[in-house]
Amino acid sequence: MYLTMKLAPSHPGRRALLRATLCAAVLAAGPALAESFPAKPIRLVVPAPPGGGTDGMARLTANALTESARWTLVPDNLPGAGGNIGFDAAFKAPKDGYTLAMGESSNMVINQYLYGRIPFQIERDMQPIALVARVPLVLIVSSSGPHTSMAALVQAGKKGSLSFASSGNGTLAHLVGESWKRKAGLDMLHVPYRGAAPALTDLIGGQVDLFFASVPVALPMVQGGKVRALAVTAAERVPLLKDVPTMVEAGFSQMEASVVFGLVGPAGIPAPLVARINAETNKALQRPAATAQLSAMGAERIPAGGTGDAEAFARVLREERAKWAPVVKASGATVD
């Protein structure tokens, strides 16, 4: 005698079985799916508010793919919890390539060491697809303040305490500030803000001494004479700030740091489809219009020439995690 059991449509077991069946079908159809992809618009989750750096990079990438591949990407801003809310939604979506997300260093690398609880495991649940760009930071001070060079800033720090702003606990600006604090042997007070805008306001007003800001955030203020750029965290000088030395040139080795932006999706997307999205993204971002926009943001396309498969991007993320995990631990920064 065989015993059969019917599951109601809403039964958890039925839902799990349907998901498993769908995943198996998608995996089996991988090569054919990649060739015909996309047959409809692609949702691009932006785990940040409109108007910020992640939003700008997402829209630049979406527009580049529209112009190059004739794909339609629809940005969907889902901010909150340092990007964790948007990522959670993206990673729970079907693994068919029609839900992607724009990641950046905080949510792809740092959050797992910063937050006590996250509703996913980043290295298990995220599929790296394509490295979009790296954006270096620039150490800035108020133009009306006394710090006219890195040497003057360090000298002031040796004589008394300095304060450094960041756009929040555990952000790259915070971690780079902590790294430099130890390397320079300075007594520096960290002052976290809710974003770069209020940090810039207080820097200009003299309430804090310095801020490691991303190049796109700092550039208008540098060009407008509101702040003074003392050093960049890039390996080479940034063309838009060609008179500003690198941290190495300023006497501080191993201080290279950039915000990494990349296209990701839920783990389990068929490999041929990942490769297809990767190739089209690299091709789109090599077009003159896209490279000009990235250059205007102070962004670097690495690897050079816009090449690099999904595994190369995954390798970059592993290197970034190995670099920043001990810094987060040493800083004592946490978010509950």
Phi, psi and omega in degrees: 000135178251137180256124178248152181226125176268134180256135177296153181306328183266000183296134180306323180295323179292319179297318179296320179295319179295318179298316180297319179296317180297316180299317179297321180293319180296317180296319181294328184265015186311301183300315180294322179297318180296322183292324183267354183287141354262149178259000180203171179300150180256130176278126179248102180289129176248103185281047183201162179290161175298148173094347181271187183294319179294319179298316180297319180291324179295315182290326175298315180294318179298315180294321180296318179291327176296316182288322185276309187257353184065029175272153175251114176248131182249105179297138181227102183285120177229076183282170175126145177054042177064024181100350184293328181293313179295318179297319180300317178296318182294319184285341177268359180283163176304147185270053186243007178085357182269001170228114178239174178215151173264113180261160173217174191309316184302308185276335179274335189237307195273323188304326183296337178264349188258318184270139178293322181222131176227137185283017178204166173251115191301318183281344177265322191259352181251134174258108173295135183243307182208130172288126182267307182191164169244140178236113181288168177256162177225132178280120182237151175227166179291137179295335181271359181272179185275352187270100184262353180202169177298321180298318180293322180294316179295318179298319178296322179292330179288333182273336182194179183283140172252160174239140178235136181273158169213167178272016176145155176303131176081359176287166181298324177301319178294312185292323177294320177299318178295320179296314181292323178305313180289319183294321181276350180069041184252154172266103183235135177267126178277130178238100181280142177239168177268068180113168184286327185300308178294330177296317178297318180302313180287329176297311180298323181280355177088009179284336174228159187272324186206165184205125172274094183259155174292152183304314180299325179289317185280329190307311181300324180287325176294312181295329179275000178078010181280326180230161180247129179269127183254328181193151177249153182267013178280162178291328178231166180298144180276126183308323181287345178228053190296339179270000182262124182289161172283167177298325178295315178298330180278000175104012183235101181283163178055039178242027176282132181202138178215150170284124180264128176247139180201157178272128182227172178205182177290141177300142179109356174297132181306139184305318178299326179287320175301315180297321180294313180295319178301311183297317181291325178293314178299318179297316182295321184280353174272349181294147185307319181297318181290317180295325177295319178294318178297319179297321179294338178269358184076018183271153179245135174268110180231132002295156182303141178085001177079014180269169179130122181275184183297324180293325176297320177295316178300323179294320176301316181295322177296319178295320179294320179296317179296329182285316191264339180305311180293332179291318177299315181298316181292329181286335183077009182289134175218156173227122181265000000 
